[in-house]
Amino acid sequence: MQTRWLSFAPFIFLGLWSGGYAVAKIGLQYSEPMTLLAVRYACVIAIMLTVFAIIRPPLPKTPADWMHLAIVGFLIQTVYFALCWMAFRIGVGAGTVALIMSFQPILVAIVAPSWTNERVGWLRWLGLFLGLIGTATVIMARSGIEPPSFIGLFYCAIALLGITIGTLWEKRFGKTHHPVTANLVGYSAGLIGVLPFMLTLETMHIDWTWQFSAALGYLVIGNSVIAVGLLLAMIRAGDVSSVSSLFFLVPPLAALLAWVLLGEIMPPLGWAGMAIAAIGVFIATRKRKAPAENRSAPA
């Protein structure tokens, strides 16, 4: 049975995760992508090491367990975050990146039945299809204002594959690990993954303004510690397709925050697309009761 706090996890996760897109673009005004990620991950690892020393959670028992945690960390922290931030750096809007990432539930729904032995019903497919239509509508509405570059879309596509495969891998192999252990290993793998790019491609210069410090604090505490921890907890506790469908709610929140914080404009047609996507996520994620005969059947 889910604990009481887990019922509030989706709302907390959505708010923190959605805000991360705009906040990351603010931070990237004062630092290069890999440098900012390296500082962020180093701060998270320091926090996780402190928590680890206090509660002393169990470590992975086999080399395979260590490997699975590292793979998830690399896919999410290096592939997903690094390429999203590279897309930000070359001018792709925060709302646009969030919209492209909302295709993730479509890919998860296609792969999940064979990957995790979960069944995806037709209502969920309908919800995911509506989300796809809504996302495409928003991208078309913004194309006149912000035509993303080919390389930016390429970065987003690879980032999308990273978060999708990482979600599926975590669902299949990450059930038995303590969240502190999983995050410590995952962020360590992410740091190792971004360091070569930082050292060879960037100047590693940071303007330590209060805006940068505030953005870094949000990305470390809000995004990395709380939001990612909630995401992993929800993946372990529930159906992987339903958890991934939460990402359809991220684009409207991310677009709203990008408008407030960055001045990124969303045309009226774009907001209509956001509404279509929201309807899709409601259909795809709402709980469906089992038939009466199934509920009364003996165990």
FIZA-17233 format. One record per residue (C-alpha): residue number from 0; residue in three letters; x, y, z. Coordinates in steps of 0.25 Angstrom, whole numbers. Layout:
N
@seq NUM, type ALA, X X, Y Y, Z Z
...
END
This chain:
299
@seq 0, type MET, X 0, Y 0, Z 0
@seq 1, type GLN, X 5, Y 14, Z -3
@seq 2, type THR, X 9, Y 23, Z 8
@seq 3, type ARG, X 1, Y 35, Z 10
@seq 4, type TRP, X 12, Y 44, Z 6
@seq 5, type LEU, X 14, Y 37, Z -8
@seq 6, type SER, X 0, Y 42, Z -12
@seq 7, type PHE, X 5, Y 56, Z -12
@seq 8, type ALA, X 18, Y 53, Z -19
@seq 9, type PRO, X 12, Y 55, Z -33
@seq 10, type PHE, X 8, Y 70, Z -30
@seq 11, type ILE, X 22, Y 73, Z -23
@seq 12, type PHE, X 29, Y 66, Z -34
@seq 13, type LEU, X 22, Y 73, Z -45
@seq 14, type GLY, X 24, Y 87, Z -39
@seq 15, type LEU, X 39, Y 85, Z -37
@seq 16, type TRP, X 42, Y 78, Z -50
@seq 17, type SER, X 34, Y 88, Z -58
@seq 18, type GLY, X 42, Y 100, Z -52
@seq 19, type GLY, X 55, Y 93, Z -55
@seq 20, type TYR, X 54, Y 97, Z -69
@seq 21, type ALA, X 53, Y 112, Z -68
@seq 22, type VAL, X 63, Y 112, Z -56
@seq 23, type ALA, X 73, Y 104, Z -64
@seq 24, type LYS, X 73, Y 114, Z -75
@seq 25, type ILE, X 75, Y 125, Z -64
@seq 26, type GLY, X 87, Y 118, Z -59
@seq 27, type LEU, X 93, Y 116, Z -73
@seq 28, type GLN, X 94, Y 131, Z -74
@seq 29, type TYR, X 105, Y 130, Z -65
@seq 30, type SER, X 112, Y 117, Z -67
@seq 31, type GLU, X 114, Y 107, Z -79
@seq 32, type PRO, X 105, Y 94, Z -78
@seq 33, type MET, X 115, Y 83, Z -74
@seq 34, type THR, X 122, Y 93, Z -64
@seq 35, type LEU, X 108, Y 96, Z -58
@seq 36, type LEU, X 104, Y 81, Z -58
@seq 37, type ALA, X 118, Y 77, Z -51
@seq 38, type VAL, X 116, Y 87, Z -40
@seq 39, type ARG, X 102, Y 83, Z -38
@seq 40, type TYR, X 105, Y 68, Z -37
@seq 41, type ALA, X 117, Y 71, Z -28
@seq 42, type CYS, X 107, Y 78, Z -19
@seq 43, type VAL, X 97, Y 67, Z -19
@seq 44, type ILE, X 108, Y 56, Z -16
@seq 45, type ALA, X 113, Y 64, Z -4
@seq 46, type ILE, X 98, Y 64, Z 1
@seq 47, type MET, X 96, Y 50, Z -2
@seq 48, type LEU, X 109, Y 46, Z 5
@seq 49, type THR, X 105, Y 53, Z 17
@seq 50, type VAL, X 91, Y 46, Z 18
@seq 51, type PHE, X 98, Y 33, Z 15
@seq 52, type ALA, X 107, Y 35, Z 26
@seq 53, type ILE, X 95, Y 38, Z 36
@seq 54, type ILE, X 85, Y 27, Z 32
@seq 55, type ARG, X 95, Y 17, Z 26
@seq 56, type PRO, X 86, Y 10, Z 16
@seq 57, type PRO, X 90, Y -3, Z 9
@seq 58, type LEU, X 100, Y -3, Z -2
@seq 59, type PRO, X 97, Y -11, Z -15
@seq 60, type LYS, X 101, Y -26, Z -13
@seq 61, type THR, X 106, Y -30, Z -26
@seq 62, type PRO, X 114, Y -24, Z -38
@seq 63, type ALA, X 102, Y -24, Z -46
@seq 64, type ASP, X 94, Y -16, Z -36
@seq 65, type TRP, X 105, Y -5, Z -37
@seq 66, type MET, X 105, Y -6, Z -52
@seq 67, type HIS, X 90, Y -4, Z -53
@seq 68, type LEU, X 90, Y 8, Z -44
@seq 69, type ALA, X 101, Y 14, Z -51
@seq 70, type ILE, X 94, Y 12, Z -65
@seq 71, type VAL, X 82, Y 19, Z -60
@seq 72, type GLY, X 90, Y 30, Z -54
@seq 73, type PHE, X 98, Y 32, Z -67
@seq 74, type LEU, X 85, Y 32, Z -76
@seq 75, type ILE, X 77, Y 42, Z -67
@seq 76, type GLN, X 88, Y 51, Z -62
@seq 77, type THR, X 98, Y 51, Z -74
@seq 78, type VAL, X 90, Y 48, Z -86
@seq 79, type TYR, X 77, Y 54, Z -82
@seq 80, type PHE, X 81, Y 67, Z -74
@seq 81, type ALA, X 94, Y 70, Z -82
@seq 82, type LEU, X 87, Y 69, Z -96
@seq 83, type CYS, X 75, Y 77, Z -91
@seq 84, type TRP, X 84, Y 88, Z -86
@seq 85, type MET, X 92, Y 88, Z -98
@seq 86, type ALA, X 79, Y 91, Z -106
@seq 87, type PHE, X 76, Y 102, Z -96
@seq 88, type ARG, X 90, Y 108, Z -99
@seq 89, type ILE, X 88, Y 109, Z -114
@seq 90, type GLY, X 75, Y 116, Z -112
@seq 91, type VAL, X 64, Y 105, Z -111
@seq 92, type GLY, X 53, Y 110, Z -102
@seq 93, type ALA, X 50, Y 104, Z -89
@seq 94, type GLY, X 35, Y 102, Z -93
@seq 95, type THR, X 40, Y 95, Z -106
@seq 96, type VAL, X 49, Y 86, Z -99
@seq 97, type ALA, X 39, Y 82, Z -89
@seq 98, type LEU, X 29, Y 79, Z -100
@seq 99, type ILE, X 39, Y 70, Z -107
@seq 100, type MET, X 42, Y 63, Z -94
@seq 101, type SER, X 27, Y 60, Z -93
@seq 102, type PHE, X 28, Y 50, Z -104
@seq 103, type GLN, X 34, Y 41, Z -94
@seq 104, type PRO, X 21, Y 34, Z -90
@seq 105, type ILE, X 18, Y 30, Z -104
@seq 106, type LEU, X 32, Y 23, Z -105
@seq 107, type VAL, X 30, Y 17, Z -91
@seq 108, type ALA, X 16, Y 12, Z -95
@seq 109, type ILE, X 21, Y 5, Z -107
@seq 110, type VAL, X 33, Y -2, Z -100
@seq 111, type ALA, X 27, Y -4, Z -86
@seq 112, type PRO, X 19, Y -17, Z -89
@seq 113, type SER, X 31, Y -25, Z -94
@seq 114, type TRP, X 41, Y -18, Z -84
@seq 115, type THR, X 33, Y -19, Z -71
@seq 116, type ASN, X 22, Y -28, Z -74
@seq 117, type GLU, X 12, Y -17, Z -72
@seq 118, type ARG, X -1, Y -16, Z -80
@seq 119, type VAL, X -5, Y -3, Z -87
@seq 120, type GLY, X -20, Y -2, Z -90
@seq 121, type TRP, X -27, Y 5, Z -101
@seq 122, type LEU, X -31, Y 17, Z -92
@seq 123, type ARG, X -17, Y 20, Z -88
@seq 124, type TRP, X -13, Y 19, Z -103
@seq 125, type LEU, X -24, Y 29, Z -106
@seq 126, type GLY, X -19, Y 38, Z -95
@seq 127, type LEU, X -4, Y 37, Z -100
@seq 128, type PHE, X -9, Y 40, Z -114
@seq 129, type LEU, X -16, Y 53, Z -110
@seq 130, type GLY, X -4, Y 57, Z -103
@seq 131, type LEU, X 4, Y 55, Z -115
@seq 132, type ILE, X -6, Y 64, Z -123
@seq 133, type GLY, X -5, Y 75, Z -113
@seq 134, type THR, X 10, Y 75, Z -113
@seq 135, type ALA, X 10, Y 76, Z -128
@seq 136, type THR, X 0, Y 87, Z -128
@seq 137, type VAL, X 9, Y 95, Z -118
@seq 138, type ILE, X 22, Y 93, Z -126
@seq 139, type MET, X 15, Y 98, Z -139
@seq 140, type ALA, X 9, Y 110, Z -131
@seq 141, type ARG, X 23, Y 114, Z -126
@seq 142, type SER, X 30, Y 111, Z -140
@seq 143, type GLY, X 28, Y 125, Z -145
@seq 144, type ILE, X 33, Y 131, Z -132
@seq 145, type GLU, X 44, Y 121, Z -129
@seq 146, type PRO, X 49, Y 112, Z -140
@seq 147, type PRO, X 58, Y 102, Z -133
@seq 148, type SER, X 71, Y 99, Z -140
@seq 149, type PHE, X 73, Y 85, Z -146
@seq 150, type ILE, X 85, Y 82, Z -136
@seq 151, type GLY, X 76, Y 87, Z -124
@seq 152, type LEU, X 65, Y 77, Z -128
@seq 153, type PHE, X 75, Y 66, Z -130
@seq 154, type TYR, X 80, Y 69, Z -115
@seq 155, type CYS, X 66, Y 68, Z -110
@seq 156, type ALA, X 63, Y 55, Z -118
@seq 157, type ILE, X 76, Y 48, Z -111
@seq 158, type ALA, X 72, Y 54, Z -98
@seq 159, type LEU, X 58, Y 48, Z -100
@seq 160, type LEU, X 64, Y 34, Z -102
@seq 161, type GLY, X 72, Y 36, Z -90
@seq 162, type ILE, X 61, Y 39, Z -80
@seq 163, type THR, X 52, Y 28, Z -87
@seq 164, type ILE, X 62, Y 17, Z -86
@seq 165, type GLY, X 66, Y 21, Z -72
@seq 166, type THR, X 52, Y 21, Z -67
@seq 167, type LEU, X 50, Y 7, Z -73
@seq 168, type TRP, X 63, Y 2, Z -67
@seq 169, type GLU, X 60, Y 7, Z -53
@seq 170, type LYS, X 47, Y 1, Z -53
@seq 171, type ARG, X 52, Y -13, Z -57
@seq 172, type PHE, X 65, Y -13, Z -49
@seq 173, type GLY, X 64, Y -2, Z -38
@seq 174, type LYS, X 54, Y -8, Z -29
@seq 175, type THR, X 62, Y -13, Z -18
@seq 176, type HIS, X 72, Y -1, Z -15
@seq 177, type HIS, X 70, Y 10, Z -5
@seq 178, type PRO, X 68, Y 24, Z -11
@seq 179, type VAL, X 80, Y 30, Z -4
@seq 180, type THR, X 89, Y 19, Z -10
@seq 181, type ALA, X 82, Y 20, Z -23
@seq 182, type ASN, X 84, Y 35, Z -24
@seq 183, type LEU, X 98, Y 35, Z -19
@seq 184, type VAL, X 102, Y 24, Z -29
@seq 185, type GLY, X 94, Y 31, Z -40
@seq 186, type TYR, X 99, Y 45, Z -38
@seq 187, type SER, X 114, Y 40, Z -37
@seq 188, type ALA, X 112, Y 33, Z -51
@seq 189, type GLY, X 106, Y 46, Z -56
@seq 190, type LEU, X 118, Y 54, Z -51
@seq 191, type ILE, X 128, Y 44, Z -57
@seq 192, type GLY, X 120, Y 45, Z -70
@seq 193, type VAL, X 120, Y 60, Z -72
@seq 194, type LEU, X 134, Y 63, Z -67
@seq 195, type PRO, X 141, Y 59, Z -80
@seq 196, type PHE, X 133, Y 69, Z -88
@seq 197, type MET, X 135, Y 80, Z -78
@seq 198, type LEU, X 150, Y 78, Z -78
@seq 199, type THR, X 151, Y 77, Z -93
@seq 200, type LEU, X 140, Y 86, Z -98
@seq 201, type GLU, X 138, Y 97, Z -88
@seq 202, type THR, X 146, Y 109, Z -81
@seq 203, type MET, X 140, Y 105, Z -68
@seq 204, type HIS, X 137, Y 120, Z -65
@seq 205, type ILE, X 126, Y 123, Z -55
@seq 206, type ASP, X 120, Y 137, Z -52
@seq 207, type TRP, X 116, Y 135, Z -37
@seq 208, type THR, X 105, Y 145, Z -37
@seq 209, type TRP, X 93, Y 144, Z -27
@seq 210, type GLN, X 84, Y 139, Z -39
@seq 211, type PHE, X 94, Y 128, Z -42
@seq 212, type SER, X 95, Y 124, Z -28
@seq 213, type ALA, X 79, Y 124, Z -26
@seq 214, type ALA, X 78, Y 116, Z -39
@seq 215, type LEU, X 89, Y 106, Z -34
@seq 216, type GLY, X 82, Y 104, Z -21
@seq 217, type TYR, X 68, Y 101, Z -28
@seq 218, type LEU, X 75, Y 91, Z -37
@seq 219, type VAL, X 82, Y 84, Z -26
@seq 220, type ILE, X 71, Y 84, Z -15
@seq 221, type GLY, X 58, Y 85, Z -23
@seq 222, type ASN, X 62, Y 77, Z -36
@seq 223, type SER, X 73, Y 67, Z -32
@seq 224, type VAL, X 70, Y 64, Z -18
@seq 225, type ILE, X 55, Y 65, Z -17
@seq 226, type ALA, X 49, Y 64, Z -31
@seq 227, type VAL, X 58, Y 52, Z -36
@seq 228, type GLY, X 56, Y 45, Z -22
@seq 229, type LEU, X 41, Y 46, Z -24
@seq 230, type LEU, X 42, Y 41, Z -38
@seq 231, type LEU, X 50, Y 29, Z -35
@seq 232, type ALA, X 40, Y 26, Z -23
@seq 233, type MET, X 28, Y 27, Z -32
@seq 234, type ILE, X 34, Y 18, Z -43
@seq 235, type ARG, X 36, Y 8, Z -32
@seq 236, type ALA, X 23, Y 9, Z -26
@seq 237, type GLY, X 14, Y 9, Z -38
@seq 238, type ASP, X 12, Y 6, Z -53
@seq 239, type VAL, X 23, Y 11, Z -62
@seq 240, type SER, X 14, Y 16, Z -73
@seq 241, type SER, X 5, Y 24, Z -63
@seq 242, type VAL, X 17, Y 30, Z -56
@seq 243, type SER, X 23, Y 34, Z -69
@seq 244, type SER, X 10, Y 40, Z -74
@seq 245, type LEU, X 12, Y 51, Z -63
@seq 246, type PHE, X 21, Y 57, Z -72
@seq 247, type PHE, X 10, Y 62, Z -81
@seq 248, type LEU, X 6, Y 72, Z -70
@seq 249, type VAL, X 20, Y 78, Z -69
@seq 250, type PRO, X 20, Y 86, Z -83
@seq 251, type PRO, X 9, Y 95, Z -79
@seq 252, type LEU, X 15, Y 98, Z -65
@seq 253, type ALA, X 29, Y 99, Z -71
@seq 254, type ALA, X 23, Y 109, Z -82
@seq 255, type LEU, X 16, Y 117, Z -72
@seq 256, type LEU, X 29, Y 118, Z -63
@seq 257, type ALA, X 37, Y 121, Z -75
@seq 258, type TRP, X 28, Y 133, Z -79
@seq 259, type VAL, X 29, Y 138, Z -65
@seq 260, type LEU, X 44, Y 137, Z -63
@seq 261, type LEU, X 49, Y 138, Z -77
@seq 262, type GLY, X 39, Y 145, Z -85
@seq 263, type GLU, X 37, Y 133, Z -94
@seq 264, type ILE, X 23, Y 136, Z -102
@seq 265, type MET, X 13, Y 125, Z -104
@seq 266, type PRO, X 3, Y 128, Z -115
@seq 267, type PRO, X -12, Y 125, Z -112
@seq 268, type LEU, X -12, Y 113, Z -121
@seq 269, type GLY, X 0, Y 108, Z -113
@seq 270, type TRP, X -9, Y 108, Z -100
@seq 271, type ALA, X -20, Y 101, Z -107
@seq 272, type GLY, X -10, Y 90, Z -110
@seq 273, type MET, X -6, Y 90, Z -95
@seq 274, type ALA, X -20, Y 88, Z -92
@seq 275, type ILE, X -21, Y 76, Z -101
@seq 276, type ALA, X -9, Y 70, Z -95
@seq 277, type ALA, X -15, Y 72, Z -81
@seq 278, type ILE, X -27, Y 64, Z -85
@seq 279, type GLY, X -18, Y 53, Z -90
@seq 280, type VAL, X -11, Y 52, Z -78
@seq 281, type PHE, X -23, Y 51, Z -70
@seq 282, type ILE, X -28, Y 40, Z -78
@seq 283, type ALA, X -15, Y 33, Z -78
@seq 284, type THR, X -12, Y 34, Z -63
@seq 285, type ARG, X -26, Y 33, Z -56
@seq 286, type LYS, X -28, Y 20, Z -48
@seq 287, type ARG, X -38, Y 10, Z -54
@seq 288, type LYS, X -45, Y 1, Z -44
@seq 289, type ALA, X -44, Y -14, Z -46
@seq 290, type PRO, X -57, Y -21, Z -50
@seq 291, type ALA, X -66, Y -26, Z -39
@seq 292, type GLU, X -64, Y -40, Z -42
@seq 293, type ASN, X -49, Y -38, Z -41
@seq 294, type ARG, X -50, Y -31, Z -28
@seq 295, type SER, X -58, Y -42, Z -21
@seq 296, type ALA, X -50, Y -54, Z -27
@seq 297, type PRO, X -43, Y -62, Z -16
@seq 298, type ALA, X -28, Y -60, Z -16
END
